[in-house]
């Protein structure tokens, strides 16, 4: 009997459940595809409601602040009391937000709709990240990258679908995205059943403790977390300029159509999806600290060049930037998990929340800057943000030497 328990203990901790990882990743794809509607329809909303760049920034700010403020709270709560069906509930709230956005008659109604979508996101991300950790079987970087790949792929597909479905026909056609939300609810309900069974197994048997101490002092842990948060600021402030204003930059500089700009935004976001997966594998292989360093600081030469090139090289540089810059986030999240063992939900909520918060704050401030100067000036200023990556040198090497 003792032998059987030992085997169960090992399976709970060591087995990588790829079926669950891919289900969570696909749900992440659906969730972030729906969320990408918001930024993708900006040119349409700007034209239809006569919005300025400051109002565009406030839409993103409202969505991402509602998403960011609740995430650490949700993560802290579910660390103590996991809720297997909270993911399906979060997707249901997102569904309500999509319905509201498709029928929003004015700017205030748009803010209410995106706030609802933000609440849904705040419930989804911390617990789904924890599930990726639970199902990883020790392959934390790969698991987090599979999870992130779904989200980034969804963010890339969203603008393409908006260009095909919404842009030619108008705001009301956003309602077609409710089908994705309904599919997500079904999948996440099934995932919730697996998670509930997994929690019952852990409750019924003593399990091997998967997280171990990193032997760092409290001061060193706090300093390292501050460094990671500054790197998140650098990464997501720059991404805010690209995801929210890249289409306007391309339209203004190269005089292309809205649909063409959405296609180029799709190319950039697809590069982010590819870079996310690459970063997870590289982090497990060579060490997350070095991936973080290369990803943030290494992208600087390309961001500095982008505002001054022709259309071909602008898109080429955007692809390079997307691949390199996106490789950091999975590494940052897993590195933070190892800094604070046993607090996966809270740490995930903090970093996902900060990512959303920085994106929202960046969008609002950059929108105001664009109104007072120009969209081209915004891209010239943001080009210097990756230089902050030099502070990665202050992070301790908590993983040891990689083979």
Phi, psi and omega in degrees: 000318179299321180296319181296318179297319180300318179296319178298320178302315182295320181295320181301321185267322195262337186283128176272116184265087186294329178301316179290319179302315181289327177295317178294319180298317179293322176296322176297321176302312181296316181300310184283335172297316179296316181295328181292346174305320187303305181288330184292329182267008180305311179301322179292313180294321180301318181287316185289321183255006179056050181275152171261177183293329177297317178293322175301315178297324180292329177297311178297319180301315180298313179299310190281334175289317177297326178289321188280321186294325184276339188298313178297326179292315177299316180298317179298317181294315184284341170299323182273318183225086180302142179238098187302329185259011180294331180296316178294324178295316178301318179294328178294321177293321176299319178303316178299321179296321179296316178301316180295319182294323182293338183244005184301124183269349184202178184299317181296320179294324176298317179299319178296320181294315182288332175296320177297317178295326177294320177297317177301319179295322182295332177278323186291310194293312182298316184286325178290325176295322177296319179298321176299321178295316181297320184274001188288331184062029180095344178272069192292319180294316179296315181298315180295325179289321176299317178298311182292327179302318178301314180297315182290325176296319177297319178297329179283320182289326183308306180300325179295316179292323176298319179297325183274324189257317189264311186305318181286338191242337176118175187304321185298337182285355172302334183300338179297337181286351175295335177298321178294320179295319179296318176298318178299321179298317180297311182297315183290333174295320177293318176299320178299324177296317178297316182296321179297318178294321179296317179296324178294321178296316180294324180290328183277343183226142172295132184247155177290135180284118186279328184265134181238163179293146178262002177062026177261147176291160179301320180297319181293321179297315181297316179300317180295320178296321178297318178300315179298321180293323176293324177292323175298319177303311182299311184296311189275338170293318178293317179298329177299322179294324183281309186289329183265328190235000180298320179297318179294322178299313181293317179296316182290321185275321187247359174058044177266170181280167177299317181295321176297318180296323178294324178295318179291326175295321176301317179299316179297313182292329175294323176297323177297318179299316180296317181296327179298314180294317179299317182298322180295314179295318181294324179295317177295329185275313189250349182110132186290329180300319184286327175295318179298314181300310181296320186294314184280305184286325185292342182275348187304314181303326182282323177292326180291331180278328192306317185293351190245011186251169177283181186299314181301311183286333175298314180291320179299313179295323179298321178295314179299315179299316181299316181295312184290312187293324184284344182292349186275328195294315178301318179296319180296315182296313181292321177300318179294322175302321182283335174290323183235077184298143175085001180237050187299313182296313181296315180295316178299315179299319179298313185282322174294319179297317179294322178301314177295317181297316178295322177297318179292313179297317179300317180298315181296312182293320181289328175296317177296318179296321180295322179292325183274340178236262175197162179294332179289323178295322179303316182290329177292320180290314183295338181301336183273348185302320181298344178298340176299339181303346180298336182287353176303335179301340180277352180283138176286153176272087186276355184264349186080182182279130180274146177281000000 
